[in-house]
Amino acid sequence: MSTRRLRLAIFILAVITSVTAFCQTSFKVISPDNVIAGRNFSLTFRLSNGQSNAPRPPELQGCDLLYGPSVSTMSSSQYINGQMSSSTSVDYTYMYRATTPGKVTVPEVTVNSGGKNYTSHSVTFEILSPDKPQQQQGQSQQTSPQVSAVDPSTHRPGQVSPNDLFVRVSFSKAHALEQEAVMATIKVYTKYSITSFLVTQQPLFDGFLSEELPVDLEVNLENYNGQNYNTAVLKRLLLYPQKSGKLTVNSGKYDITIQQFELVNMGFFTTQRPIESQVTTESNMATIDVTPLPEPKPAGFDGAVGRFTVSTDLQPELLRTNEAAVYTYTIKGTGNIRYLKQPDIKFPASIDRYTPKTDIDAKIVGANTTGTYKVDYTIVPQEAGKLEIPGTPFVYYDIDRKEYVTLETRSYDLNVAKGSSTSSVVEQREIDKSMNDILHIKPSTDKRHKEISYIFHNGFYWLTFVLAIAILVGIAVIYRRQLKFNADVKGRKHARANRVVSKRLKTARSFMNAHENDKFYAELAKAMWGYISDKLSIAPSQLLRDNIASQLENYGASAQTTEELLSVLDECEMARFTPHHSDQEVAKLYDEAVAAIKNLEDVKK
């Protein structure tokens, strides 16, 4: 019996060893995003599933090496569906001090593990200048209390300066042509931790065709006007100006809750207590100069701006009367391709043309749109003989060449053959070709006569008549009930609140299972705000923390239920500015949200 156990232990050890051996070895560098001059930062090299000596610390321009490396090791094993897997990693961390502002490049670093060399990728980050002293208005020599974005000890209670928290709208360029792509970014700049962010009025981009782009809710350190801020992109749009002149984007309005720290004397020592403050701010009014396209505009120009190519195709090229063919006009390139107009093809009068089908396949590449604009024309020749489908030129304004460009397309000289379904009446072929809205009259060849019978002599007719009246009455009753239901907006929102939040929670759970934590927090926040708005009949502009607590109390929710809901909302909003979260924190927050919603649903009105 002991021999069997020994063999089993040896077998398990061999399996674990073989599984570990198959793990892929990798080596990478983990660098900071941005660093402020005068501060320390760490640079980590991680070797996964391998063993090696510590790499030599790289020399970084504008930085001094303080010490290192400090070595930490982590290993993990898991057994899933009968498969054993394990992994190890070793972190070599060096501590540097940033001394000179500017771009810093971490060079490639190579280590040897198991007789093979592994090289990390080169990465770049920036050293930002320290904050410049903020001067009080009218007093050039005195400075106001300095607030640092990276030092919470400076976040004392008091009035928040407009220079310490604001929202900025910016364009990717100051001047543009009509229909030229422009990127607009709405970004928040803050030196405080934000616990709640509510948009009460979005900026309006009048005079533009706009397309909103997806954004990652990442917090970065950025130097603006001599001050360092934590920044996050709220919205990014791709715009196409539709008119010339100065186009101005109006201000947006935002209700923001920030966290400050109050000193508390504990006798032998002093500690800090976080307190929340409400701030209302507006974004700036951004302006861009739009230049009209040069005159004179050539014939056939319909507003296409960018760089394009054009091609045509006819399938099949051997046409027969009364048989369909497809003429395809394809435009490819970069520019305002989503907003092009259908070309006007001059088909001969003897060809029937059906409603064209437009297919646009485009995506955002950089700060513009690239893709394909395709139009399919279904045509049916009505007469045999020779005809021509003329070429239709495509005219656009080339941004790089700063001129109008005309692209010619081929013409098709066709010999239409007689189709199998062509009418045998020869005299009808002499109809004037210009009268393309008149079809031939085809006489019937059916000589049979049918006996006449009146339908109202049939009992089935009267049964159908009675059923039709009953259905009409039922529709009228249902319609009146629907009108009454639609009039009760508050009741309708209340009734659908649980159904809508269940669907959004399901989506949030899918993001959680996929470990896409940023998307999870965004979807969970949308679910909770929408649920509270519908359940308590609160307008989006009134979704404030104190108002929600008051409405929950009026609704009959307990103090614990109210605290649970507000805690989930606070965690969702805070997650936008604290990007790193463990899977356990995400799962815990999801369970708390589900429990809070269930407790509110159990409240009896």
C-alpha positions as CSV (number, residue, x, y, z in Angstrom):
1,M,0.0,0.0,0.0
2,S,2.8,2.4,0.8
3,T,4.5,1.6,-2.6
4,R,1.3,2.6,-4.4
5,R,1.2,5.9,-2.6
6,L,4.9,6.5,-3.4
7,R,4.3,5.8,-7.1
8,L,1.2,8.2,-7.0
9,A,3.2,11.0,-5.4
10,I,6.1,10.5,-8.0
11,F,3.5,10.6,-10.8
12,I,1.9,13.8,-9.5
13,L,5.3,15.5,-9.0
14,A,6.2,14.5,-12.6
15,V,3.0,16.0,-14.0
16,I,3.5,19.3,-12.1
17,T,7.1,19.5,-13.3
18,S,6.1,18.8,-16.9
19,V,3.3,21.3,-16.8
20,T,5.6,24.0,-15.4
21,A,8.2,23.2,-18.0
22,F,5.7,24.0,-20.8
23,C,4.9,27.5,-19.4
24,Q,6.2,30.2,-21.7
25,T,9.1,32.3,-20.5
26,S,8.8,36.1,-21.0
27,F,10.6,39.2,-19.9
28,K,9.1,42.7,-19.8
29,V,9.5,46.1,-18.2
30,I,6.9,48.0,-16.1
31,S,7.5,51.7,-16.2
32,P,5.6,54.7,-14.7
33,D,3.3,56.8,-16.9
34,N,4.6,60.3,-16.1
35,V,6.8,61.5,-13.2
36,I,7.2,64.9,-11.6
37,A,10.8,66.3,-11.4
38,G,12.2,65.9,-7.9
39,R,10.2,62.8,-7.0
40,N,11.2,59.2,-6.8
41,F,9.8,56.4,-9.0
42,S,10.3,52.7,-9.5
43,L,11.3,50.8,-12.6
44,T,10.5,47.0,-12.5
45,F,11.7,44.2,-14.8
46,R,9.5,41.0,-14.6
47,L,10.8,37.6,-15.6
48,S,8.0,35.1,-15.9
49,N,8.5,31.3,-15.7
50,G,12.3,31.5,-15.7
51,Q,15.3,32.1,-13.6
52,S,18.1,34.6,-14.1
53,N,20.5,36.9,-12.4
54,A,19.3,40.5,-11.8
55,P,19.7,42.6,-15.0
56,R,22.0,45.6,-15.0
57,P,20.1,48.8,-14.2
58,P,19.7,51.0,-17.3
59,E,21.0,54.5,-17.4
60,L,18.1,56.9,-17.8
61,Q,18.6,60.4,-19.0
62,G,17.5,63.0,-16.5
63,C,17.3,60.4,-13.7
64,D,19.6,59.3,-10.8
65,L,19.7,55.6,-9.6
66,L,19.1,55.5,-5.9
67,Y,19.2,51.8,-5.1
68,G,18.2,48.4,-6.4
69,P,17.4,45.8,-7.3
70,S,14.9,44.7,-4.7
71,V,13.8,41.2,-5.7
72,S,10.3,39.7,-5.1
73,T,9.0,36.3,-6.3
74,M,5.5,35.1,-6.9
75,S,4.2,31.7,-7.9
76,S,0.7,30.2,-8.4
77,S,-0.8,26.9,-9.3
78,Q,-4.3,26.0,-10.4
79,Y,-6.2,22.8,-11.3
80,I,-9.0,23.3,-13.8
81,N,-10.9,20.5,-15.6
82,G,-8.3,17.9,-14.8
83,Q,-5.5,20.1,-16.0
84,M,-2.7,21.3,-13.7
85,S,-1.0,24.6,-14.5
86,S,1.5,26.7,-12.6
87,S,3.5,29.9,-13.1
88,T,6.2,31.9,-11.4
89,S,7.5,35.4,-11.8
90,V,10.4,37.4,-10.4
91,D,10.4,41.2,-10.2
92,Y,13.6,43.2,-10.1
93,T,12.8,46.7,-9.0
94,Y,15.1,49.7,-9.2
95,M,14.4,53.1,-7.5
96,Y,15.3,56.3,-9.4
97,R,14.9,60.0,-8.7
98,A,13.6,62.2,-11.6
99,T,15.9,65.3,-11.8
100,T,15.4,66.9,-15.3
101,P,12.1,67.5,-17.1
102,G,11.8,65.9,-20.6
103,K,11.2,62.6,-22.4
104,V,12.9,59.5,-20.9
105,T,13.5,56.3,-22.9
106,V,14.0,53.0,-21.1
107,P,16.4,51.0,-23.4
108,E,16.0,47.3,-24.1
109,V,17.4,45.1,-21.4
110,T,18.5,41.5,-21.9
111,V,18.6,38.6,-19.4
112,N,19.7,34.9,-19.9
113,S,17.3,32.2,-18.6
114,G,17.8,28.5,-19.4
115,G,20.5,29.3,-21.9
116,K,18.3,31.6,-24.0
117,N,18.4,35.4,-24.1
118,Y,15.1,37.4,-23.4
119,T,14.9,41.1,-24.2
120,S,12.4,43.6,-22.9
121,H,10.8,46.2,-25.1
122,S,11.9,49.9,-25.1
123,V,9.4,52.2,-23.4
124,T,9.1,55.9,-23.0
125,F,7.7,58.2,-20.3
126,E,7.9,61.9,-19.4
127,I,9.3,63.8,-16.5
128,L,7.1,66.8,-15.9
129,S,8.2,70.1,-14.4
130,P,7.1,70.8,-10.8
131,D,4.1,73.1,-10.2
132,K,4.8,76.8,-10.6
133,P,3.7,78.9,-7.7
134,Q,0.1,80.2,-8.1
135,Q,0.0,84.0,-7.7
136,Q,-2.9,85.8,-6.2
137,Q,-4.7,88.2,-8.5
138,G,-3.3,91.7,-8.1
139,Q,-0.5,90.6,-5.9
140,S,2.5,89.6,-8.0
141,Q,4.8,88.8,-5.0
142,Q,2.4,86.8,-2.8
143,T,1.3,83.3,-3.6
144,S,-1.9,81.4,-2.7
145,P,-1.7,78.0,-0.8
146,Q,-0.3,75.5,-3.3
147,V,-2.3,72.3,-3.9
148,S,-0.5,69.3,-5.3
149,A,-2.1,66.7,-7.5
150,V,0.1,63.9,-6.0
151,D,0.1,65.1,-2.3
152,P,-3.2,64.6,-0.4
153,S,-1.7,66.4,2.6
154,T,-2.2,69.7,0.6
155,H,-5.9,69.1,0.1
156,R,-7.2,71.2,3.0
157,P,-10.9,72.1,3.3
158,G,-11.9,75.4,1.8
159,Q,-12.9,77.0,-1.5
160,V,-11.6,75.2,-4.5
161,S,-9.7,77.4,-7.0
162,P,-10.8,77.3,-10.6
163,N,-7.2,76.5,-11.4
164,D,-7.3,73.3,-9.3
165,L,-10.4,71.7,-10.9
166,F,-11.8,72.4,-14.4
167,V,-13.1,70.8,-17.6
168,R,-11.4,71.7,-20.9
169,V,-12.7,71.3,-24.5
170,S,-9.9,71.3,-27.1
171,F,-9.6,70.7,-30.8
172,S,-6.8,68.8,-32.5
173,K,-6.1,71.8,-34.8
174,A,-6.9,75.5,-34.6
175,H,-7.7,75.9,-38.3
176,A,-9.5,73.5,-40.7
177,L,-11.3,73.4,-44.0
178,E,-15.0,72.6,-44.5
179,Q,-15.5,68.8,-44.3
180,E,-12.0,68.3,-43.0
181,A,-11.7,65.9,-40.0
182,V,-11.1,67.5,-36.6
183,M,-10.7,65.7,-33.3
184,A,-12.4,67.2,-30.2
185,T,-11.5,66.1,-26.7
186,I,-13.4,66.9,-23.4
187,K,-11.0,66.3,-20.5
188,V,-11.2,66.9,-16.8
189,Y,-8.2,68.4,-14.9
190,T,-8.1,68.0,-11.2
191,K,-5.7,68.2,-8.2
192,Y,-8.2,66.5,-5.9
193,S,-9.6,63.0,-5.7
194,I,-13.1,62.9,-7.4
195,T,-15.7,60.7,-5.8
196,S,-18.7,61.8,-7.9
197,F,-18.9,63.3,-11.4
198,L,-22.3,64.2,-12.9
199,V,-22.8,65.9,-16.3
200,T,-25.7,68.3,-16.1
201,Q,-25.2,69.9,-19.5
202,Q,-23.1,68.6,-22.4
203,P,-21.3,71.0,-24.7
204,L,-23.1,71.3,-28.1
205,F,-21.1,71.0,-31.3
206,D,-23.3,73.1,-33.6
207,G,-22.2,73.3,-37.2
208,F,-20.5,69.9,-37.2
209,L,-21.3,66.4,-38.2
210,S,-20.0,64.4,-35.2
211,E,-19.1,60.8,-34.4
212,E,-18.4,59.9,-30.8
213,L,-15.4,57.6,-30.2
214,P,-14.8,55.1,-27.5
215,V,-12.6,56.3,-24.6
216,D,-10.7,54.5,-21.9
217,L,-11.3,55.9,-18.4
218,E,-7.6,56.1,-17.6
219,V,-6.2,58.7,-15.2
220,N,-2.9,60.3,-16.3
221,L,-0.6,62.9,-14.8
222,E,-0.3,65.9,-17.1
223,N,1.4,69.3,-16.9
224,Y,-0.8,72.2,-18.2
225,N,0.0,75.9,-17.8
226,G,2.9,75.1,-15.4
227,Q,0.7,73.0,-13.1
228,N,0.5,69.2,-12.7
229,Y,-3.0,67.6,-12.8
230,N,-4.6,64.2,-12.8
231,T,-6.5,64.1,-16.1
232,A,-9.1,61.8,-17.6
233,V,-10.7,62.0,-21.0
234,L,-14.5,62.3,-20.6
235,K,-15.5,62.3,-24.3
236,R,-13.7,62.3,-27.7
237,L,-15.5,63.1,-31.0
238,L,-14.5,63.1,-34.6
239,L,-16.0,66.3,-36.2
240,Y,-16.6,67.4,-39.8
241,P,-17.3,71.2,-40.1
242,Q,-20.3,71.9,-42.3
243,K,-19.9,75.6,-42.7
244,S,-17.1,78.2,-42.7
245,G,-16.2,80.9,-40.2
246,K,-15.6,80.8,-36.5
247,L,-17.4,77.8,-35.0
248,T,-17.8,77.9,-31.2
249,V,-18.6,75.1,-28.8
250,N,-20.7,76.3,-25.9
251,S,-19.8,75.5,-22.2
252,G,-20.9,72.3,-20.5
253,K,-21.9,72.2,-16.8
254,Y,-20.7,69.6,-14.3
255,D,-21.5,68.8,-10.6
256,I,-18.4,67.3,-9.0
257,T,-17.9,65.8,-5.5
258,I,-14.2,66.0,-4.4
259,Q,-12.4,64.7,-1.4
260,Q,-10.5,67.0,0.9
261,F,-8.8,66.2,4.2
262,E,-9.4,67.9,7.6
263,L,-6.8,67.8,10.4
264,V,-8.0,66.1,13.6
265,N,-6.1,66.5,16.8
266,M,-5.9,63.1,18.6
267,G,-4.0,64.4,21.6
268,F,-0.5,62.9,21.2
269,F,-0.7,63.0,17.4
270,T,-2.6,64.6,14.5
271,T,-4.4,62.6,11.8
272,Q,-6.4,63.5,8.7
273,R,-10.1,62.9,8.1
274,P,-11.5,62.8,4.6
275,I,-14.5,65.1,3.9
276,E,-16.5,65.6,0.7
277,S,-17.2,69.0,-1.0
278,Q,-19.6,69.8,-3.8
279,V,-18.2,71.8,-6.7
280,T,-20.0,73.1,-9.8
281,T,-17.9,74.0,-12.8
282,E,-18.2,74.8,-16.5
283,S,-16.0,73.9,-19.4
284,N,-14.4,76.5,-21.6
285,M,-15.9,77.8,-24.9
286,A,-13.7,76.4,-27.6
287,T,-13.4,78.0,-31.0
288,I,-12.1,76.8,-34.3
289,D,-11.5,78.8,-37.6
290,V,-13.1,77.0,-40.6
291,T,-12.0,78.0,-44.0
292,P,-14.4,77.6,-47.0
293,L,-13.3,75.3,-49.8
294,P,-11.7,77.2,-52.8
295,E,-13.8,78.6,-55.5
296,P,-14.8,77.9,-58.2
297,K,-15.9,74.4,-57.3
298,P,-15.8,72.0,-60.4
299,A,-18.9,70.4,-61.8
300,G,-19.8,67.2,-60.1
301,F,-18.3,68.1,-56.7
302,D,-20.6,67.0,-53.9
303,G,-18.5,67.8,-50.8
304,A,-16.1,64.9,-50.7
305,V,-12.9,66.0,-48.9
306,G,-9.9,63.7,-48.2
307,R,-8.0,61.2,-50.4
308,F,-10.0,58.7,-52.5
309,T,-9.9,56.2,-55.3
310,V,-12.9,55.0,-57.4
311,S,-13.8,52.0,-59.5
312,T,-16.8,50.5,-61.2
313,D,-17.9,47.0,-62.0
314,L,-20.8,45.4,-64.0
315,Q,-21.9,41.9,-63.4
316,P,-22.6,40.2,-65.8
317,E,-21.3,42.3,-68.7
318,L,-23.2,40.1,-71.2
319,L,-26.7,41.6,-70.8
320,R,-30.0,40.2,-71.9
321,T,-33.4,41.8,-72.0
322,N,-35.6,41.4,-68.9
323,E,-32.7,39.9,-67.0
324,A,-31.1,41.8,-64.0
325,A,-27.5,42.9,-63.7
326,V,-25.7,44.8,-61.0
327,Y,-23.6,48.0,-61.6
328,T,-21.3,48.7,-58.7
329,Y,-19.7,52.1,-58.0
330,T,-17.0,51.8,-55.3
331,I,-15.1,54.7,-53.5
332,K,-12.2,53.9,-51.2
333,G,-10.1,56.2,-49.1
334,T,-9.7,58.5,-46.1
335,G,-11.9,61.5,-45.3
336,N,-15.6,62.2,-44.8
337,I,-16.5,58.9,-46.5
338,R,-19.5,58.3,-44.2
339,Y,-21.2,61.4,-45.5
340,L,-20.7,61.0,-49.3
341,K,-23.6,61.3,-51.7
342,Q,-24.7,58.7,-54.1
343,P,-23.3,59.3,-57.6
344,D,-25.9,60.1,-60.3
345,I,-25.3,57.4,-63.0
346,K,-26.8,58.4,-66.4
347,F,-28.2,55.0,-67.5
348,P,-29.8,54.8,-71.0
349,A,-33.6,55.2,-71.2
350,S,-34.1,51.6,-72.3
351,I,-32.7,50.3,-68.9
352,D,-34.9,50.1,-65.9
353,R,-33.1,51.1,-62.7
354,Y,-34.2,50.1,-59.2
355,T,-33.5,51.8,-55.9
356,P,-29.7,51.6,-55.3
357,K,-28.3,49.9,-52.2
358,T,-25.5,51.7,-50.3
359,D,-23.0,49.9,-48.1
360,I,-20.5,51.8,-46.0
361,D,-17.6,50.0,-44.3
362,A,-15.5,52.6,-42.4
363,K,-13.5,52.8,-39.2
364,I,-11.6,55.5,-37.3
365,V,-7.8,55.4,-38.0
366,G,-5.9,58.1,-36.1
367,A,-7.8,61.4,-36.4
368,N,-9.8,60.5,-39.6
369,T,-12.1,57.9,-41.1
370,T,-10.9,55.3,-43.6
371,G,-13.0,52.8,-45.4
372,T,-15.2,51.9,-48.4
373,Y,-18.4,53.5,-49.8
374,K,-20.1,51.1,-52.2
375,V,-23.3,51.7,-54.2
376,D,-25.0,48.8,-56.0
377,Y,-27.5,49.6,-58.9
378,T,-29.8,46.8,-60.0
379,I,-30.6,47.4,-63.7
380,V,-32.8,45.5,-66.2
381,P,-32.4,46.2,-70.0
382,Q,-35.8,46.3,-71.8
383,E,-34.6,46.4,-75.5
384,A,-32.1,44.4,-77.4
385,G,-29.3,46.1,-79.3
386,K,-26.2,48.3,-78.6
387,L,-26.1,50.8,-75.7
388,E,-23.6,52.6,-73.6
389,I,-23.4,53.2,-69.8
390,P,-21.2,56.3,-69.7
391,G,-18.5,56.8,-67.1
392,T,-19.4,58.9,-64.1
393,P,-16.4,60.9,-62.7
394,F,-15.8,61.4,-59.0
395,V,-14.7,64.8,-57.8
396,Y,-13.1,65.5,-54.4
397,Y,-10.9,68.0,-52.7
398,D,-7.5,66.6,-51.8
399,I,-6.3,67.8,-48.4
400,D,-2.6,67.1,-49.1
401,R,-2.4,68.5,-52.6
402,K,-4.8,71.4,-51.8
403,E,-6.7,71.1,-55.1
404,Y,-9.7,69.5,-56.6
405,V,-9.1,66.1,-58.2
406,T,-11.4,64.4,-60.8
407,L,-11.2,60.6,-61.0
408,E,-12.6,59.2,-64.3
409,T,-14.4,55.8,-64.5
410,R,-14.7,53.5,-67.5
411,S,-17.7,53.5,-69.8
412,Y,-19.4,50.3,-70.9
413,D,-20.2,49.6,-74.6
414,L,-22.7,46.8,-74.4
415,N,-24.5,44.6,-76.9
416,V,-27.8,43.5,-75.3
417,A,-29.1,40.2,-76.4
418,K,-32.7,39.1,-76.5
419,G,-33.7,37.4,-73.3
420,S,-35.9,34.3,-73.0
421,S,-38.8,36.3,-71.4
422,T,-38.9,39.0,-74.2
423,S,-42.4,39.8,-75.4
424,S,-43.2,38.5,-79.0
425,V,-45.3,41.6,-79.9
426,V,-43.0,43.3,-82.5
427,E,-45.1,46.5,-82.9
428,Q,-44.4,47.4,-79.2
429,R,-40.7,47.8,-79.7
430,E,-41.2,51.1,-81.6
431,I,-42.1,53.0,-78.4
432,D,-40.1,56.3,-78.1
433,K,-37.0,55.6,-76.0
434,S,-37.4,58.8,-74.1
435,M,-40.7,57.5,-72.6
436,N,-38.9,55.3,-70.1
437,D,-41.8,55.5,-67.6
438,I,-44.2,53.6,-69.8
439,L,-44.3,49.8,-69.8
440,H,-45.6,47.6,-72.6
441,I,-49.1,46.3,-72.4
442,K,-49.1,42.5,-72.5
443,P,-52.4,41.0,-73.7
444,S,-53.7,38.0,-71.8
445,T,-53.7,34.6,-73.7
446,D,-56.0,32.9,-71.2
447,K,-59.4,32.2,-73.0
448,R,-61.1,30.3,-70.3
449,H,-64.2,31.6,-68.6
450,K,-65.0,31.2,-65.0
451,E,-68.4,30.9,-63.4
452,I,-69.4,33.8,-61.2
453,S,-70.3,33.1,-57.5
454,Y,-71.1,35.8,-54.9
455,I,-69.1,35.5,-51.7
456,F,-71.9,36.8,-49.4
457,H,-73.9,33.6,-50.2
458,N,-71.1,31.7,-48.3
459,G,-71.5,31.1,-44.5
460,F,-67.7,31.4,-44.1
461,Y,-68.0,35.1,-45.3
462,W,-70.4,36.0,-42.4
463,L,-68.2,34.1,-39.9
464,T,-65.2,36.1,-41.0
465,F,-67.3,39.3,-40.8
466,V,-68.2,38.7,-37.2
467,L,-64.6,37.8,-36.3
468,A,-63.3,41.0,-37.9
469,I,-65.7,43.1,-35.8
470,A,-64.6,41.3,-32.6
471,I,-61.0,41.8,-33.5
472,L,-61.7,45.5,-34.2
473,V,-63.4,45.9,-30.8
474,G,-60.5,44.2,-29.1
475,I,-57.9,46.4,-30.8
476,A,-59.9,49.5,-29.6
477,V,-59.9,48.3,-26.0
478,I,-56.2,47.5,-26.1
479,Y,-55.4,50.8,-27.7
480,R,-57.3,52.7,-24.9
481,R,-55.4,50.8,-22.3
482,Q,-52.1,51.5,-24.0
483,L,-52.9,55.2,-24.2
484,K,-53.6,55.2,-20.5
485,F,-50.4,53.3,-19.8
486,N,-48.3,55.6,-21.9
487,A,-49.8,58.7,-20.1
488,D,-48.5,57.3,-16.8
489,V,-44.8,58.0,-17.4
490,K,-43.9,57.7,-13.7
491,G,-45.6,54.3,-13.3
492,R,-44.0,53.0,-16.6
493,K,-40.5,53.9,-15.5
494,H,-41.1,52.4,-12.1
495,A,-42.4,49.1,-13.6
496,R,-39.5,48.7,-16.0
497,A,-36.8,49.7,-13.5
498,N,-36.0,46.2,-12.3
499,R,-36.1,44.7,-15.9
500,V,-33.7,47.3,-17.2
501,V,-31.2,47.0,-14.4
502,S,-31.2,43.2,-14.6
503,K,-30.2,43.4,-18.3
504,R,-27.4,45.9,-17.5
505,L,-26.2,43.9,-14.6
506,K,-26.0,40.9,-16.9
507,T,-23.8,42.9,-19.2
508,A,-21.6,44.1,-16.3
509,R,-21.2,40.5,-15.1
510,S,-19.9,39.5,-18.6
511,F,-17.3,42.3,-18.4
512,M,-16.4,41.1,-14.9
513,N,-15.9,37.5,-16.1
514,A,-13.8,38.7,-18.9
515,H,-11.6,40.7,-16.4
516,E,-12.4,44.0,-18.3
517,N,-12.7,46.0,-15.1
518,D,-12.9,49.4,-16.6
519,K,-15.9,48.4,-18.8
520,F,-17.4,46.6,-15.7
521,Y,-17.4,49.8,-13.6
522,A,-18.8,51.9,-16.4
523,E,-21.7,49.5,-17.1
524,L,-22.4,49.0,-13.3
525,A,-22.5,52.8,-12.8
526,K,-24.9,53.2,-15.7
527,A,-27.1,50.4,-14.3
528,M,-27.3,51.9,-10.8
529,W,-27.9,55.5,-11.8
530,G,-30.6,54.4,-14.3
531,Y,-32.3,52.1,-11.8
532,I,-32.5,54.8,-9.1
533,S,-33.7,57.4,-11.6
534,D,-36.5,55.1,-12.8
535,K,-37.4,53.5,-9.4
536,L,-37.6,56.8,-7.5
537,S,-38.8,58.9,-10.5
538,I,-35.8,61.3,-10.2
539,A,-34.8,63.4,-13.2
540,P,-31.2,62.8,-14.3
541,S,-30.3,66.4,-13.4
542,Q,-31.5,65.8,-9.8
543,L,-29.4,62.7,-9.2
544,L,-27.5,64.1,-6.3
545,R,-26.4,62.2,-3.2
546,D,-28.5,64.1,-0.7
547,N,-31.5,64.1,-2.9
548,I,-31.2,60.3,-3.5
549,A,-31.0,59.7,0.2
550,S,-34.0,61.8,0.9
551,Q,-36.1,60.1,-1.8
552,L,-35.1,56.6,-0.5
553,E,-36.3,57.6,2.9
554,N,-39.6,58.8,1.5
555,Y,-39.9,55.6,-0.5
556,G,-39.6,53.6,2.8
557,A,-36.1,52.2,2.4
558,S,-34.2,51.4,5.6
559,A,-31.1,53.3,6.6
560,Q,-29.0,50.2,5.8
561,T,-30.5,49.9,2.3
562,T,-29.9,53.6,1.6
563,E,-26.3,53.3,2.8
564,E,-25.7,50.2,0.6
565,L,-27.0,51.9,-2.5
566,L,-25.0,55.1,-1.9
567,S,-21.9,53.0,-1.2
568,V,-22.1,51.2,-4.5
569,L,-22.6,54.5,-6.4
570,D,-19.5,56.0,-4.6
571,E,-17.4,53.0,-5.5
572,C,-18.4,53.1,-9.2
573,E,-17.6,56.9,-9.5
574,M,-14.3,56.5,-7.6
575,A,-13.2,53.6,-9.9
576,R,-13.0,56.1,-12.8
577,F,-10.0,57.7,-11.2
578,T,-8.4,54.7,-9.5
579,P,-7.8,52.4,-12.5
580,H,-6.3,49.3,-10.7
581,H,-8.7,46.9,-9.0
582,S,-8.4,43.2,-8.1
583,D,-10.9,40.7,-9.3
584,Q,-12.0,40.1,-5.7
585,E,-12.9,43.8,-5.3
586,V,-14.8,43.7,-8.6
587,A,-16.8,40.6,-7.6
588,K,-17.5,42.0,-4.1
589,L,-18.9,45.3,-5.6
590,Y,-21.1,43.3,-8.0
591,D,-22.6,41.3,-5.1
592,E,-23.2,44.4,-3.1
593,A,-25.0,46.1,-6.0
594,V,-27.2,43.0,-6.5
595,A,-28.0,42.8,-2.8
596,A,-28.8,46.5,-2.6
597,I,-31.2,46.3,-5.5
598,K,-32.9,43.3,-4.0
599,N,-33.4,45.0,-0.6
600,L,-35.0,48.0,-2.3
601,E,-37.3,45.8,-4.4
602,D,-38.4,44.1,-1.1
603,V,-39.6,47.4,0.3
604,K,-43.4,47.3,0.5
605,K,-45.3,50.4,-0.5
